[in-house]
Amino acid sequence: MPRWPLHAAPKTTNTVNTRIDGGHALKAARKLITLALATAGATLGLPHASAQTYPGKAIRLVLPFPAGGPTDILGRILGQKLSEQLGQPVVQDNRPGAGGNLGAEQVAKAPADGYTLLLSSPSISISPSLYKKLNYDPQKDLAPVSLVAGIPNVMLLHPSVPAKSLREFIQLAKSRPGKLNFGSGGAGTTNHLASELLKTLAHLDMVHVPYKGSNQAMLALLSGEVDMVVIAVPPAIPQIEARKVRPIAVLSDKRLPTLPNVPTSKEAGVDNFVVSVWYGILTAGGTPREIVNRLNAELARVATLPEVKERLATAGIEPLHSTPEQFSSFISSETVRYAKVIKNAGIKPE
């Protein structure tokens, strides 16, 4: 901030006017300068001061999906540890609805002070192509803080499907165009788009059967209503161990410790078929960078805690961390990728 010359009287070329009005002019100038300083302090000093004292009250962590799912489990673990580290309560607030957009909108429209956070899934990258109109702009109205976790997906078949590998399933689907079907948690969900991506990559003709959630899609697979489902690994493991479903590929870059005998999609013969359910923390756009950096540093600490790693591993969740810039770039790349899948699949915006 520049130092104003408070001691300097305003210059004048009229000595008579200076003698008569100099005192009043100097007082007026000092008032204007004082007002300018106060205004500058309000616009520059206060955000910095608030960042230095952050957090001074409870923080709300918005979870945009129903209680009991991975978002809820992860949110409670993160909320507890952030609360311990920041010295303020972190209150979980489940706000499901509109494919995660209801909760995202609330955070986008919250004050830009770091006291309202969003735990988002890929929905913020999918929604711009899936909905004709959103009441917020994911790119402008939300400030990425960090990636925090990832959950790999696995491709499952009903035991009646005569295919033992991903290659065999592709051959089977090509030999029966329009005959095989796959379930999902609903149009535009990650597991739906993962299956649509496979259709595009392998040039398959399969029928989509949407359900009201991934759990219902899994039940449909167990009963034989559908032939195939892509689903997050944690809920799949009990069914795999009970041999009620057949895993043929994990949609990740590397094999998973929980499913060591299941090949990756690349090992199984399909490149670029990597789809995970990722999670990240965002806050309102325009939040001071000092606050974003503080939150990012605290999340980095959480990701390294042994007890957090253990709890997340039990739930099949991998802790992650990134810089705000890396997360922002990742969101942008995912938005482009899902836009192509949605266009190729002919999914109409709602």
Secondary structure, 3 states (H helix, E strand, C coil): CCCCCCCCCCCCCCHHHHHHHHHHHHHHHHHHHHHHHHHHHHHHHHHHHHHHHCCCCCEEEEECCCCCCHHHHHHHHHHHHHHHHHCCCEEEEECCCHHHHHHHHHHHCCCCCCCEEEEECCHHHHHHHHCCCCCCCCCCCEEEEEEEEEEEEEEEECCCCCCCCHHHHHHHHHHCCCCCEEEECCCCCHHHHHHHHHHHHHCCCCEEEECCCHHHHHHHHHHCCCCEEEEEHHHHHHHHHCCCCEEEEECCCCCECCECCCCECCCCCCCCCCCEEEEEEEEECCCCHHHHHHHHHHHHHHHHCHHHHHHHHHCCCEECCCCHHHHHHHHHHHHHHHHHHHHHHCCCCC
